[in-house]
């Protein structure tokens, strides 16, 4: 996809993105549970075929705040049979949207969105009953889009926040693989595979898409059109109405 500049992003958080145990990752020999993978294994990527896992780690995390709740993405929540089975990821784990049949009716450009930015959609929610969770994450030579339970999601992007969460020996090991970085806005294995869209902006786009859908339903009846048109200034034609809504709720 080429280099992608970070300065245009709303909020870029290089936090650890994780899969729950049992998540099926596509490999050359079929789907395998993430906890059975190891460095040297290959996984399927959307852009560059099969790529080697360079580093993989398990973390046990206490659920202690709003941003630490696991996110459950029900089967079919982001597209037709996508994911194929329920997918559980960490709140910051980014899901591909606007491409590969995933939420293309809402997001018109390919982006990676934190799972917590999608929780206003049907079939996607926080798992607030959890107290602790085991997480798995893996890094490839580059940041990639991989297949998890049939859906497209990111591999680990190793930025400063990820490095700061590791102990000294783990940081040294990662530097031995990926080298060193300077600055807070770059990653060891960057650039990002797609534009990174903040959770807040994603929620606003979802809200706008719902408004437009509601307007389309109102336009199906003449009475509905009159009610909406009377609420807006000037004379508005039915054909122009979606444009007006876009302008009034522009991002």
C-alpha positions, -999 to 999 in steps of 0.1 A, spaced: 0 0 0 30 23 2 40 46 30 12 61 50 18 93 70 8 93 106 2 131 111 -32 129 95 -46 103 119 -70 114 146 -53 94 174 -28 67 167 -24 43 196 4 18 193 -10 -4 220 -8 -42 220 -34 -58 198 -44 -93 207 -64 -123 198 -82 -145 223 -72 -182 225 -89 -203 200 -89 -177 173 -83 -194 140 -55 -178 119 -52 -188 82 -19 -206 74 -6 -225 43 -19 -257 59 -53 -243 69 -67 -224 99 -48 -229 131 -55 -218 166 -34 -187 175 -19 -204 206 -4 -232 185 16 -208 163 53 -202 168 81 -181 153 90 -194 118 54 -204 110 37 -187 81 3 -170 80 -18 -157 52 -18 -119 46 -42 -99 24 -14 -81 5 17 -102 5 8 -138 5 22 -160 33 45 -142 57 67 -155 85 59 -150 121 89 -133 136 77 -129 172 47 -142 192 37 -137 228 11 -146 253 -1 -121 280 -25 -126 309 -43 -94 316 -67 -83 343 -98 -65 331 -95 -32 351 -110 -4 331 -131 8 301 -104 3 276 -95 -32 287 -128 -50 280 -125 -77 253 -146 -70 222 -169 -98 209 -176 -96 172 -204 -120 164 -203 -142 133 -216 -121 104 -213 -88 122 -189 -71 97 -201 -87 65 -217 -118 49 -203 -147 70 -176 -123 83 -163 -134 107 -173 -170 101 -174 -177 138 -175 -153 168 -142 -134 171 -128 -120 204 -101 -94 203 -86 -67 225 -103 -33 224 -75 -17 204 -72 -45 179 -79 -30 145 -103 -46 121 -102 -39 84 -132 -19 71 -142 -5 37 -126 -35 19 -128 -72 15 -166 -72 21 -162 -57 56 -186 -28 64 -182 -14 30 -217 2 32 -204 24 60 -167 30 53 -160 40 18 -122 39 21 -101 10 33 -91 17 69 -81 -2 101 -104 6 130 -100 -3 167 -126 -29 176 -139 -6 204 -149 19 176 -174 -6 162 -194 -14 194 -223 7 183 -230 -18 155 -253 -48 159 -235 -79 169 -204 -62 183 -201 -55 221 -178 -53 251 -175 -84 272 -180 -67 306 -184 -99 326 -147 -109 321 -122 -105 350 -91 -118 333 -82 -128 298 -53 -145 281 -42 -127 249 -20 -137 220 -3 -114 196 22 -119 168 44 -97 146 55 -102 110 83 -84 91 58 -57 82 24 -47 95 -1 -68 77 -38 -77 74 -43 -113 84 -73 -136 84 -88 -144 118 -120 -166 120 -125 -157 84 -124 -119 90 -96 -95 81 -78 -79 111 -43 -66 117 -11 -82 129 9 -65 156 23 -30 148 53 -26 171 54 11 182 67 28 214 36 19 235 41 -18 227 78 -16 235 72 2 268 49 -25 279 76 -52 275 105 -60 299 141 -52 290 149 -86 276 119 -87 253 127 -52 240 163 -62 233 151 -93 215 126 -73 193 154 -48 185 176 -77 174 149 -87 149 135 -54 137 163 -28 145 157 5 162 133 35 158 135 72 166 104 92 175 70 84 189 51 83 155 69 54 139 69 16 144 96 -11 143 77 -29 115 57 0 101 43 17 82 7 7 88 -9 -16 63 -39 8 59 -49 42 72 -55 40 109 -89 55 118 -95 65 154 -123 49 174 -141 83 178 -141 91 141 -153 55 133 -182 59 157 -192 92 140 -191 76 106 -214 48 118 -238 74 133 -238 93 100 -245 61 80 -275 54 103 -288 89 98 -286 85 60 -304 52 62 -331 67 83 -335 95 58 -337 71 29 -365 53 47 -383 86 53 -380 96 16 -400 65 6 -431 82 18 -442 117 7 -453 125 43 -419 116 56 -402 139 30 -425 168 41 -416 163 78 -378 163 71 -379 191 45 -399 213 69 -372 209 95 -345 222 72 -340 256 57 -347 264 21 -363 242 -6 -348 208 -8 -353 183 -35 -356 146 -27 -326 138 -49 -305 164 -31 -315 154 4 -286 129 12 -261 156 2 -277 180 26 -275 155 54 -239 149 46 -231 186 48 -249 191 80 -232 161 97 -198 164 79 -168 147 96 
